[in-house]
Amino acid sequence: MSSEPELKKQKTEETMSAEPVQALNICTHSGSFHADESLAVYMLRLLPRYGRGELTRSRDPKDWEAADIVVDVGAVYDGVKFFDHHQRGFTETFDDKHSTKLSSAGLIYKHFGKEIITQLTSVKEEAVLDLLHVKIYEDFIEAIDANDNGINKFETEHPSAPRFKDRAITLPSIVSNLNPLWNEDNSDAAFDAKFSIACQIMGNVFVDVVKNVGLSWLPAKQIVLQTINRRLEDHKSGKILIFDQFVPWKEHLFELEKELGIEGEILYALFEDSGKNWRIAAVPKAASSFESRKALPEKWRGLRDDVLSEASGVEGCVFIHAAGFIGGAKTKEAVLKLAELSL
């Protein structure tokens, strides 16, 4: 048994409060480690009460009993102190809409995730926390759960329908490779030192995911919703979105269209680019597709500047892509005119 070196602290509320925070101790198993408990421990230590406590890595039941919370060891899950998933008969999932069995990462996130999200983003509204809690689980945590529990991404009988997202799932192999080699130092101290690195790697990625969703994805969704709601004020057709600022809009557009019952109605999005010119984007048939619902006119495609302005009859044109899915002009008025002519 040995104690984990203190992890790098994130800025927490305890630094802004004079009230003392109770220090609670964590225990997980010693020896070789995986991505799930590395992430689970890091998530707990983002909370002031666990960040101030000690971390012990041990397989001794006496150490489990002495700890305030036990992760990925002990063969018990009670949602209070013990958070293990290896015992026979364990079937816990994130909720009744998800079928992936939880690992220690999923268990900790299920019970402490909303509190951790608030810690990292300052979001406190319950409805928003519910949304972010699910989004972050599906984008990141679920793949860690599946990997640790040996769950394949695809159903055998339906190989085209993935069970979960796995863009970040190479992380488990990175963590696995951190374990000491069989022919080098295999002491508890050697494993503990490498486990500290694993926690930091998993934690850094997790924090970035949470901040991206809470501080970027969520505000973007709100702006896209506002833009959709006023589309008839911006243009009588209701088929053109005019953004006051650029935001990542495609993923949100498809989700919001479905929620609002207007799927397929919006054809073009207009926004200012980083060079202060304006862009017109044809809405794709799917978020990752270059095939558009209504591409820009074929006779404009591949043209630029004055040649394009002459062909379209719109002054100040910059370009139309050869595939017809995006174009540009010098002013908002010009791209709006291009959109109107394209309709």
C-alpha positions in Angstrom: 0.0 0.0 0.0 1.2 3.5 -0.7 -0.3 7.0 -1.0 -0.7 8.7 -4.4 1.4 11.9 -4.9 -0.9 14.9 -4.8 -2.5 15.6 -8.2 -2.3 19.0 -9.9 -5.1 21.1 -8.4 -7.7 22.9 -10.5 -8.9 26.3 -9.2 -11.8 25.5 -6.9 -14.4 27.4 -4.9 -12.4 26.7 -1.8 -9.9 29.3 -2.8 -12.7 31.9 -2.8 -14.2 30.9 0.6 -12.9 31.4 4.1 -14.9 28.4 5.3 -12.9 25.2 5.8 -13.7 22.3 3.5 -13.8 18.8 5.0 -11.0 16.6 3.6 -12.3 13.3 2.5 -10.0 10.4 1.5 -10.2 8.2 -1.6 -9.1 4.6 -2.0 -8.7 2.7 -5.3 -6.8 -0.5 -6.0 -3.1 -0.8 -6.2 -1.1 -2.5 -9.1 -2.0 -2.1 -12.8 -4.5 0.5 -13.6 -6.9 1.5 -16.4 -8.5 4.6 -17.9 -11.7 4.3 -15.9 -10.4 4.6 -12.4 -7.7 7.1 -13.5 -10.6 9.4 -14.7 -12.8 8.5 -11.7 -10.2 9.6 -9.2 -9.4 12.8 -11.1 -13.1 13.7 -11.3 -13.5 13.3 -7.5 -10.4 15.4 -6.8 -11.9 18.3 -8.8 -14.3 18.6 -5.8 -12.8 20.6 -2.9 -13.7 18.0 -0.3 -11.9 15.2 -2.1 -9.1 17.4 -3.6 -7.9 18.1 0.0 -8.0 14.5 1.1 -5.5 11.7 0.6 -5.5 9.1 -2.2 -4.5 5.5 -1.2 -4.1 2.7 -3.7 -4.6 -0.6 -1.9 -6.3 -4.0 -2.2 -6.5 -4.4 1.6 -10.1 -4.2 2.9 -8.8 -2.4 6.0 -7.8 0.5 3.8 -11.2 0.5 2.0 -12.9 0.7 5.4 -10.7 3.6 6.5 -11.4 5.6 3.3 -14.4 7.9 2.8 -15.0 6.7 -0.8 -13.8 3.5 -2.5 -13.4 3.4 -6.3 -13.1 0.4 -8.7 -12.3 -2.1 -6.0 -14.3 -3.9 -3.2 -16.9 -5.6 -5.3 -19.6 -3.3 -3.9 -21.7 -0.5 -5.4 -24.0 1.4 -3.0 -23.8 4.9 -4.6 -22.6 6.3 -1.3 -19.2 5.0 -0.4 -18.5 2.1 -2.7 -18.3 2.5 -6.5 -17.1 -0.8 -8.0 -18.5 -2.5 -11.1 -16.6 -5.8 -11.2 -19.0 -7.9 -9.0 -21.3 -10.5 -10.5 -24.8 -9.2 -11.2 -23.7 -5.6 -11.6 -25.9 -4.0 -14.4 -26.0 -0.3 -13.5 -26.3 2.1 -16.5 -26.3 5.9 -16.7 -30.1 6.0 -17.0 -33.0 4.0 -18.6 -32.2 5.5 -22.0 -28.6 4.1 -22.1 -27.7 0.4 -22.2 -23.9 0.6 -21.6 -22.9 -0.9 -18.3 -21.0 1.7 -16.2 -17.3 1.5 -15.2 -16.0 3.3 -12.1 -15.7 6.4 -14.3 -19.4 6.2 -15.2 -20.4 5.5 -11.6 -18.6 8.6 -10.3 -19.8 10.7 -13.1 -23.4 9.5 -12.6 -23.4 10.6 -9.0 -21.0 13.6 -9.0 -21.1 14.7 -12.6 -23.5 17.7 -12.2 -21.5 19.0 -9.3 -18.3 18.7 -11.2 -19.8 20.5 -14.2 -20.8 23.3 -12.0 -17.3 23.4 -10.5 -15.8 23.7 -14.0 -18.3 26.0 -15.7 -20.3 27.8 -13.0 -23.5 26.5 -14.6 -26.1 25.9 -11.8 -29.5 25.9 -13.5 -30.9 22.4 -13.1 -32.4 22.1 -16.6 -29.1 23.1 -18.2 -27.1 20.8 -15.9 -29.4 17.9 -17.0 -28.6 18.7 -20.6 -24.9 19.0 -20.1 -24.8 15.9 -17.9 -26.2 13.7 -20.7 -24.2 15.4 -23.5 -20.8 14.9 -21.7 -21.7 11.3 -20.9 -22.5 10.5 -24.5 -19.6 12.4 -25.9 -16.9 11.0 -23.6 -17.7 9.0 -20.5 -19.8 6.3 -22.2 -16.9 5.2 -24.4 -14.7 4.8 -21.4 -17.4 2.7 -19.7 -17.8 0.5 -22.8 -14.0 0.0 -23.3 -13.5 -1.1 -19.7 -16.4 -3.5 -19.8 -15.5 -5.1 -23.1 -18.5 -3.7 -25.0 -18.1 -3.5 -28.8 -19.1 -0.3 -30.5 -21.3 -2.1 -33.0 -24.1 -4.6 -32.5 -23.1 -7.8 -34.2 -26.4 -8.1 -36.1 -26.5 -4.3 -36.9 -22.9 -3.3 -37.7 -24.0 0.1 -39.1 -25.5 1.3 -35.9 -22.9 2.3 -33.3 -23.8 1.9 -29.6 -21.8 4.9 -28.5 -19.3 7.6 -29.6 -15.6 6.8 -29.4 -13.7 9.7 -30.9 -11.6 9.9 -27.7 -11.4 6.2 -27.0 -7.7 5.8 -27.8 -7.1 7.2 -24.3 -7.5 3.7 -22.6 -4.6 2.4 -24.7 -2.4 5.4 -23.7 -3.2 4.8 -20.0 -2.6 1.0 -20.4 0.8 1.6 -21.8 1.8 3.8 -18.8 1.8 0.7 -16.6 5.4 -0.4 -15.7 6.7 -3.1 -18.1 7.0 -6.6 -16.8 10.8 -6.5 -16.8 11.2 -3.2 -15.0 10.4 -1.9 -11.5 7.0 -3.4 -10.5 6.9 -2.0 -6.9 3.8 -0.2 -5.6 5.7 3.1 -5.7 6.4 2.6 -9.4 2.7 1.8 -10.2 1.6 4.8 -8.1 3.9 7.2 -9.9 2.6 6.1 -13.3 -1.0 6.2 -12.0 -0.5 9.8 -11.1 0.4 10.5 -14.7 -2.6 8.5 -16.0 -4.9 10.6 -13.7 -3.5 13.8 -15.1 -3.9 12.7 -18.7 -7.5 11.5 -18.3 -8.4 14.5 -16.2 -7.0 17.1 -18.6 -9.0 15.6 -21.4 -12.1 15.4 -19.3 -11.8 19.0 -18.2 -11.4 20.2 -21.8 -14.5 18.2 -22.8 -16.6 19.7 -20.0 -15.5 23.2 -20.7 -16.0 22.8 -24.4 -19.6 21.5 -23.9 -20.5 24.0 -21.1 -18.7 27.1 -22.3 -18.8 26.6 -26.1 -21.3 24.0 -27.2 -24.1 25.3 -25.0 -23.8 29.0 -25.8 -23.6 28.1 -29.5 -26.8 26.1 -29.3 -28.6 29.0 -27.6 -27.5 31.4 -30.4 -28.6 29.0 -33.1 -32.0 28.6 -31.4 -32.4 32.4 -31.2 -31.4 32.8 -34.9 -33.9 30.1 -36.0 -36.7 31.7 -33.9 -36.2 35.1 -35.7 -35.6 33.7 -39.2 -38.9 35.0 -40.5 -38.0 38.5 -39.2 -34.6 38.3 -41.0 -36.1 37.0 -44.3 -39.7 36.4 -45.2 -38.9 33.0 -46.8 -37.9 31.5 -43.4 -35.3 29.4 -45.3 -32.3 31.6 -44.5 -30.5 32.0 -41.2 -28.5 35.2 -40.6 -26.1 34.9 -37.7 -24.9 38.0 -35.9 -21.7 36.2 -35.2 -20.1 33.0 -36.3 -20.8 30.0 -34.1 -20.5 26.2 -34.8 -24.1 25.8 -36.1 -24.5 22.6 -38.1 -24.9 20.1 -35.3 -27.3 22.3 -33.4 -29.3 23.1 -36.5 -30.2 19.5 -37.2 -31.0 18.8 -33.5 -33.1 22.0 -33.1 -35.0 21.4 -36.4 -36.0 18.0 -35.1 -37.1 19.5 -31.8 -39.1 22.3 -33.4 -40.6 20.1 -36.2 -39.1 22.1 -39.1 -36.7 19.5 -40.5 -35.4 20.3 -43.9 -36.9 23.8 -44.1 -33.7 25.9 -43.7 -31.5 26.0 -46.8 -28.8 28.6 -46.2 -26.8 30.1 -43.3 -25.1 33.5 -43.6 -22.3 34.6 -41.2 -19.3 36.9 -41.0 -15.9 35.2 -41.4 -12.6 36.0 -39.6 -11.5 38.3 -42.4 -14.7 40.4 -42.0 -16.1 39.2 -45.3 -19.4 37.3 -45.3 -20.1 33.7 -46.1 -23.1 31.8 -47.4 -23.2 28.1 -46.6 -25.7 25.7 -48.1 -27.2 23.6 -45.3 -25.9 20.0 -45.8 -28.2 17.0 -45.8 -26.4 15.7 -42.8 -24.0 17.4 -40.3 -20.9 15.7 -41.8 -22.0 15.7 -45.4 -20.8 18.0 -48.3 -24.1 17.2 -50.2 -26.4 20.1 -49.7 -30.2 20.4 -49.4 -30.0 23.0 -52.1 -26.5 23.8 -53.4 -25.6 27.2 -54.8 -26.3 27.5 -58.5 -24.2 25.5 -60.8 -23.4 28.4 -63.2 -21.7 30.3 -60.3 -19.5 27.4 -59.1 -15.8 27.8 -59.3 -16.0 31.5 -60.2 -14.3 34.3 -58.2 -14.4 38.1 -57.7 -15.5 40.2 -60.7 -16.3 37.2 -62.9 -18.6 35.9 -60.2 -20.2 39.3 -59.7 -20.9 39.6 -63.4 -22.3 36.1 -63.6 -24.6 36.5 -60.6 -25.4 40.2 -61.0 -24.3 40.8 -57.3 -21.6 43.3 -56.6 -18.8 42.5 -54.2 -18.7 38.7 -54.7 -15.5 36.8 -53.6 -16.0 33.1 -54.5 -18.3 30.2 -54.9 -16.8 26.8 -54.2 -16.7 24.4 -57.1 -19.0 22.0 -55.2 -21.5 24.7 -54.5 -21.7 24.2 -50.7 -20.2 27.5 -49.7 -19.4 31.0 -51.0 -18.4 34.4 -50.0 -18.9 38.1 -50.6 -17.7 41.4 -49.1 -20.9 42.4 -47.4 -23.9 40.9 -45.6 -26.2 42.5 -48.2 -24.3 40.7 -51.0 -24.5 37.2 -49.5 -28.2 37.8 -48.7 -28.8 38.6 -52.3 -26.9 35.4 -53.4 -29.1 33.4 -51.0 -32.3 35.0 -52.4 -31.2 34.3 -56.0 -30.3 30.7 -55.0 -33.8 30.1 -53.6 
